[in-house]
């Protein structure tokens, strides 16, 4: 397929920030799981050992938040939830069963992608705040030591929620919507793909009347 027969889905910088968030989150996820259960500690060994994983886990978390903030600066307007998104959620069963023609036309990102975005954005905030309490426990006064215990609990909860969202995101991108991974790797999609999955967006970028209705 030649460039003239494609539509640019993501810019180079968008792809860089996406893969940076994916890589930093994946490292945090892997090392975090290693610390979560002795049965998973082998993951830390694969990644260089327990001390190495323990050292780099919080720094990777900070980098993940920094890149997430960069992504927020670029995509926050695209991620605003609209009335069309709410109608899409009402018809999500049709989307899940691949009857895309029965769901309301979506803009650059559909409602499911937006919900995942906000889940990871606020999840990153929660993981950072609770992680700092675990990283620097010496700064928590002894009289309020319960704060650290609460931070551990909330850190685990935030991690589990984001892991669930991450698994769904990967599954949808790889298996449910073929072409999504290629788009994030190379930046382009076919007009047919764009028209099928994001009719409003395609109508706007292509000037093709009627596809966004």
C-alpha contacts under 8 A as a table, 3 or more apart, distances in Angstrom:
res1	aa1	res2	aa2	distance
1	X	5	X	6.25
1	X	6	X	7.29
2	X	5	X	5.40
2	X	6	X	6.91
3	X	6	X	5.25
3	X	7	X	7.79
5	X	190	X	6.74
5	X	191	X	7.35
6	X	188	X	6.03
6	X	189	X	5.51
6	X	190	X	4.67
6	X	191	X	6.05
7	X	188	X	5.43
7	X	189	X	5.34
7	X	190	X	5.98
7	X	191	X	6.15
7	X	194	X	7.64
8	X	11	X	7.27
8	X	187	X	5.78
8	X	188	X	4.41
8	X	189	X	6.48
9	X	183	X	6.49
9	X	184	X	7.92
9	X	187	X	5.34
9	X	188	X	5.08
9	X	189	X	6.26
10	X	14	X	5.88
10	X	15	X	6.37
10	X	183	X	7.16
10	X	184	X	6.68
10	X	187	X	4.62
10	X	188	X	6.87
11	X	14	X	5.15
11	X	15	X	6.33
11	X	187	X	6.10
12	X	15	X	5.23
12	X	16	X	6.29
12	X	187	X	7.05
13	X	16	X	5.01
13	X	17	X	6.21
14	X	17	X	5.27
14	X	18	X	6.09
14	X	71	X	7.71
15	X	18	X	5.07
15	X	19	X	6.20
15	X	184	X	5.81
15	X	185	X	6.87
15	X	187	X	7.26
16	X	19	X	5.38
16	X	20	X	6.11
17	X	20	X	5.06
17	X	21	X	6.20
17	X	67	X	6.32
17	X	68	X	7.99
17	X	70	X	7.43
17	X	71	X	6.49
18	X	21	X	5.30
18	X	22	X	6.21
18	X	71	X	7.57
19	X	22	X	4.82
19	X	23	X	5.97
20	X	23	X	5.16
20	X	24	X	6.04
20	X	64	X	7.55
20	X	67	X	6.91
21	X	24	X	5.31
21	X	25	X	5.84
21	X	64	X	5.52
21	X	67	X	6.00
21	X	68	X	6.48
22	X	25	X	5.28
22	X	26	X	5.94
23	X	26	X	5.05
23	X	27	X	6.23
24	X	27	X	5.19
24	X	28	X	6.27
24	X	60	X	5.67
24	X	61	X	6.93
24	X	63	X	6.87
24	X	64	X	5.27
25	X	28	X	5.03
25	X	29	X	5.92
25	X	60	X	7.64
25	X	61	X	7.16
25	X	64	X	6.09
26	X	29	X	4.89
26	X	30	X	6.01
27	X	30	X	5.13
27	X	31	X	6.13
27	X	57	X	7.36
27	X	60	X	7.11
28	X	31	X	5.38
28	X	32	X	5.67
28	X	57	X	5.63
28	X	58	X	7.79
28	X	60	X	6.36
28	X	61	X	6.21
29	X	32	X	5.09
29	X	33	X	6.07
29	X	159	X	7.80
29	X	163	X	7.54
30	X	33	X	5.31
30	X	34	X	6.40
30	X	43	X	6.59
30	X	44	X	7.64
31	X	34	X	4.96
31	X	35	X	6.43
31	X	43	X	6.76
31	X	44	X	5.82
31	X	47	X	7.92
31	X	53	X	5.97
31	X	54	X	7.50
31	X	57	X	6.42
32	X	35	X	5.18
32	X	36	X	6.07
32	X	57	X	7.42
33	X	36	X	4.83
33	X	37	X	6.56
33	X	40	X	6.29
33	X	41	X	7.59
33	X	43	X	7.79
34	X	37	X	6.02
34	X	38	X	6.96
34	X	39	X	7.82
34	X	40	X	4.70
34	X	41	X	4.15
34	X	42	X	6.82
34	X	43	X	5.52
34	X	44	X	5.59
35	X	38	X	7.11
35	X	40	X	7.51
35	X	41	X	6.39
35	X	44	X	7.97
36	X	40	X	7.46
37	X	40	X	5.39
37	X	41	X	6.60
38	X	41	X	5.09
39	X	42	X	7.34
40	X	43	X	5.90
40	X	44	X	7.95
41	X	44	X	5.41
41	X	45	X	6.83
41	X	50	X	7.91
42	X	45	X	4.97
42	X	46	X	6.33
43	X	46	X	5.12
43	X	47	X	6.35
44	X	47	X	5.00
44	X	48	X	6.40
44	X	49	X	5.14
44	X	50	X	5.37
44	X	53	X	5.86
45	X	48	X	5.34
45	X	49	X	4.06
45	X	50	X	6.28
46	X	49	X	6.73
47	X	52	X	7.75
47	X	53	X	6.62
48	X	52	X	5.83
48	X	53	X	6.69
49	X	52	X	5.46
49	X	53	X	6.15
50	X	53	X	5.20
50	X	54	X	5.97
51	X	54	X	5.02
51	X	55	X	6.06
52	X	55	X	5.15
52	X	56	X	6.27
53	X	56	X	5.33
53	X	57	X	5.77
54	X	57	X	5.44
54	X	58	X	7.60
55	X	58	X	6.92
55	X	59	X	7.53
56	X	59	X	5.24
56	X	60	X	5.95
57	X	60	X	5.26
57	X	61	X	6.27
58	X	61	X	4.85
58	X	62	X	6.31
58	X	131	X	7.36
58	X	135	X	7.55
59	X	62	X	5.10
59	X	63	X	6.28
60	X	63	X	5.02
60	X	64	X	6.06
61	X	64	X	4.97
61	X	65	X	6.34
61	X	127	X	7.98
61	X	128	X	6.99
62	X	65	X	5.15
62	X	66	X	6.26
62	X	128	X	7.09
63	X	66	X	5.02
63	X	67	X	6.22
64	X	67	X	5.33
64	X	68	X	6.04
64	X	124	X	7.62
65	X	68	X	4.85
65	X	69	X	6.14
65	X	124	X	5.90
65	X	125	X	7.28
65	X	128	X	7.61
66	X	69	X	5.15
66	X	70	X	6.39
67	X	70	X	4.87
67	X	71	X	6.15
68	X	71	X	4.94
68	X	72	X	6.08
68	X	121	X	6.62
68	X	124	X	7.76
69	X	72	X	4.84
69	X	73	X	6.24
70	X	73	X	5.18
70	X	74	X	6.49
71	X	74	X	5.14
71	X	75	X	5.87
71	X	76	X	7.75
72	X	75	X	5.22
72	X	76	X	5.00
72	X	121	X	7.91
73	X	76	X	5.99
74	X	77	X	7.82
75	X	78	X	5.17
75	X	79	X	6.13
76	X	79	X	5.06
76	X	80	X	6.57
77	X	80	X	5.50
78	X	108	X	6.98
78	X	109	X	7.02
79	X	109	X	7.10
79	X	114	X	5.32
79	X	117	X	7.50
80	X	114	X	7.51
81	X	85	X	6.01
81	X	86	X	7.59
81	X	111	X	7.06
81	X	114	X	7.17
82	X	85	X	5.12
82	X	86	X	6.59
83	X	86	X	5.05
83	X	87	X	6.36
84	X	87	X	5.11
84	X	88	X	6.16
84	X	104	X	6.69
84	X	105	X	7.69
84	X	106	X	7.15
85	X	88	X	4.87
85	X	89	X	6.25
85	X	106	X	7.27
85	X	110	X	6.76
85	X	111	X	4.90
86	X	89	X	5.11
86	X	90	X	6.41
86	X	111	X	7.37
87	X	90	X	5.02
87	X	91	X	6.48
87	X	104	X	6.61
88	X	91	X	5.07
88	X	92	X	5.91
88	X	103	X	5.85
88	X	104	X	5.47
88	X	105	X	7.95
88	X	106	X	7.87
88	X	110	X	7.90
88	X	111	X	6.66
89	X	92	X	4.81
89	X	111	X	6.70
89	X	112	X	7.72
90	X	93	X	7.91
91	X	94	X	5.70
91	X	95	X	7.01
91	X	102	X	7.70
91	X	103	X	5.72
91	X	104	X	7.77
92	X	95	X	4.96
92	X	96	X	6.22
92	X	103	X	7.26
93	X	96	X	5.10
93	X	97	X	6.27
94	X	97	X	5.19
94	X	98	X	6.26
94	X	99	X	4.98
94	X	100	X	6.54
94	X	102	X	6.33
94	X	103	X	6.41
95	X	98	X	5.05
95	X	99	X	5.55
95	X	100	X	5.40
95	X	102	X	7.83
95	X	103	X	6.54
96	X	99	X	7.56
99	X	102	X	5.77
99	X	103	X	7.38
100	X	103	X	5.51
100	X	196	X	6.83
100	X	197	X	7.00
101	X	104	X	7.89
101	X	196	X	7.52
105	X	197	X	7.80
105	X	198	X	6.33
105	X	199	X	5.25
105	X	200	X	5.78
105	X	212	X	6.20
105	X	213	X	6.83
106	X	109	X	6.73
106	X	110	X	5.40
106	X	111	X	7.89
106	X	197	X	7.23
106	X	198	X	4.84
106	X	199	X	5.81
106	X	200	X	5.34
106	X	201	X	6.92
106	X	212	X	7.89
107	X	110	X	6.39
107	X	198	X	5.37
107	X	199	X	6.58
107	X	200	X	4.60
107	X	201	X	4.34
107	X	202	X	7.75
108	X	198	X	5.96
108	X	200	X	7.35
108	X	201	X	4.88
108	X	202	X	7.87
109	X	113	X	5.94
109	X	114	X	6.56
109	X	198	X	7.14
110	X	113	X	5.40
110	X	114	X	6.35
110	X	198	X	7.31
111	X	114	X	4.99
111	X	115	X	6.17
112	X	115	X	5.18
112	X	116	X	6.28
113	X	116	X	5.12
113	X	117	X	6.13
113	X	169	X	7.98
114	X	117	X	4.95
114	X	118	X	6.29
115	X	118	X	5.27
115	X	119	X	6.04
116	X	119	X	4.98
116	X	120	X	6.20
116	X	165	X	6.24
116	X	166	X	7.97
116	X	169	X	7.39
117	X	120	X	5.33
117	X	121	X	6.06
118	X	121	X	4.89
118	X	122	X	6.05
118	X	123	X	7.99
119	X	122	X	5.61
119	X	123	X	5.71
119	X	162	X	6.80
119	X	165	X	7.40
120	X	123	X	4.74
120	X	124	X	5.86
120	X	162	X	6.05
120	X	165	X	7.76
121	X	124	X	5.30
121	X	125	X	6.66
122	X	125	X	5.01
122	X	126	X	6.27
123	X	126	X	5.08
123	X	127	X	6.05
123	X	158	X	5.85
123	X	159	X	7.52
123	X	161	X	7.84
123	X	162	X	6.32
124	X	127	X	5.10
124	X	128	X	6.11
125	X	128	X	5.22
125	X	129	X	6.26
126	X	129	X	5.32
126	X	130	X	6.10
126	X	154	X	7.83
126	X	155	X	7.09
126	X	158	X	6.53
127	X	130	X	5.38
127	X	131	X	5.58
127	X	155	X	5.54
127	X	158	X	6.30
127	X	159	X	7.06
128	X	131	X	4.91
128	X	132	X	6.06
129	X	132	X	5.39
129	X	133	X	6.80
130	X	133	X	5.30
130	X	134	X	6.62
130	X	151	X	4.70
130	X	152	X	6.84
130	X	154	X	6.76
130	X	155	X	5.49
131	X	134	X	5.07
131	X	135	X	5.96
131	X	151	X	7.25
131	X	152	X	7.81
131	X	155	X	6.62
132	X	135	X	4.84
132	X	136	X	5.98
133	X	136	X	5.54
133	X	137	X	5.64
133	X	140	X	7.48
133	X	147	X	7.80
133	X	148	X	5.94
133	X	151	X	6.39
134	X	137	X	5.52
134	X	148	X	6.33
134	X	151	X	6.95
134	X	152	X	6.90
136	X	139	X	5.96
136	X	140	X	7.73
137	X	140	X	5.45
137	X	148	X	6.89
138	X	141	X	7.55
140	X	144	X	6.88
140	X	145	X	6.50
140	X	147	X	7.64
140	X	148	X	7.56
141	X	144	X	5.61
141	X	145	X	6.43
142	X	145	X	5.09
144	X	147	X	5.83
145	X	148	X	5.71
145	X	149	X	7.16
146	X	149	X	5.07
146	X	150	X	6.13
147	X	150	X	5.06
147	X	151	X	6.00
148	X	151	X	4.88
148	X	152	X	6.24
149	X	152	X	5.18
149	X	153	X	6.43
150	X	153	X	5.12
150	X	154	X	6.12
151	X	154	X	5.13
151	X	155	X	5.82
152	X	155	X	5.07
152	X	156	X	6.26
153	X	156	X	5.32
153	X	157	X	6.28
154	X	157	X	4.93
154	X	158	X	5.98
155	X	158	X	5.21
155	X	159	X	6.06
156	X	159	X	5.02
156	X	160	X	6.13
157	X	160	X	5.20
157	X	161	X	6.24
158	X	161	X	5.22
158	X	162	X	6.20
159	X	162	X	5.25
159	X	163	X	5.98
160	X	163	X	5.01
160	X	164	X	6.20
161	X	164	X	5.20
161	X	165	X	6.41
162	X	165	X	5.00
162	X	166	X	5.95
163	X	166	X	4.93
163	X	167	X	6.13
164	X	167	X	5.29
164	X	168	X	6.38
165	X	168	X	5.20
165	X	169	X	6.09
166	X	169	X	5.00
166	X	170	X	6.19
167	X	170	X	5.26
167	X	171	X	6.11
168	X	171	X	5.06
168	X	172	X	6.01
169	X	172	X	5.24
169	X	173	X	6.09
170	X	173	X	5.15
170	X	174	X	6.00
171	X	174	X	5.36
171	X	175	X	5.62
171	X	176	X	6.79
172	X	175	X	5.57
172	X	176	X	4.58
172	X	177	X	5.95
173	X	176	X	6.21
173	X	177	X	5.44
173	X	178	X	6.68
173	X	179	X	7.78
173	X	180	X	5.32
173	X	181	X	6.13
174	X	177	X	6.50
174	X	178	X	6.00
174	X	179	X	7.88
174	X	180	X	6.99
174	X	181	X	6.46
175	X	178	X	6.04
177	X	180	X	6.08
178	X	181	X	7.34
179	X	182	X	5.14
179	X	183	X	6.05
179	X	189	X	7.21
179	X	193	X	7.77
180	X	183	X	5.09
180	X	184	X	6.39
181	X	184	X	5.12
181	X	185	X	6.16
182	X	185	X	4.97
182	X	186	X	5.96
182	X	187	X	7.43
182	X	188	X	7.70
182	X	189	X	7.91
183	X	186	X	5.42
183	X	187	X	4.69
183	X	188	X	5.07
183	X	189	X	5.74
184	X	187	X	5.41
184	X	188	X	7.86
189	X	193	X	6.32
189	X	194	X	6.62
190	X	193	X	5.21
190	X	194	X	6.34
191	X	194	X	5.07
191	X	195	X	5.97
191	X	202	X	7.64
192	X	195	X	5.11
192	X	196	X	6.04
193	X	196	X	5.18
193	X	197	X	6.15
194	X	197	X	5.49
194	X	198	X	5.34
194	X	199	X	6.48
194	X	201	X	7.73
194	X	202	X	5.68
195	X	198	X	5.68
195	X	199	X	4.58
195	X	202	X	5.76
195	X	203	X	7.76
195	X	211	X	6.98
196	X	199	X	6.24
198	X	201	X	5.46
198	X	202	X	6.12
199	X	202	X	5.05
199	X	203	X	6.02
199	X	211	X	5.54
199	X	212	X	4.94
199	X	213	X	7.88
200	X	203	X	5.19
200	X	204	X	6.35
200	X	211	X	6.64
200	X	212	X	3.93
200	X	213	X	7.20
201	X	204	X	5.18
201	X	205	X	6.27
201	X	212	X	7.31
202	X	205	X	5.29
202	X	206	X	5.73
202	X	207	X	7.78
202	X	208	X	7.58
202	X	211	X	7.37
202	X	212	X	7.38
203	X	206	X	5.41
203	X	207	X	5.34
203	X	208	X	4.94
203	X	209	X	6.25
203	X	210	X	7.22
203	X	211	X	5.39
203	X	212	X	5.31
204	X	207	X	5.38
204	X	208	X	7.29
204	X	212	X	7.76
208	X	211	X	6.43
209	X	212	X	7.33
210	X	213	X	5.55
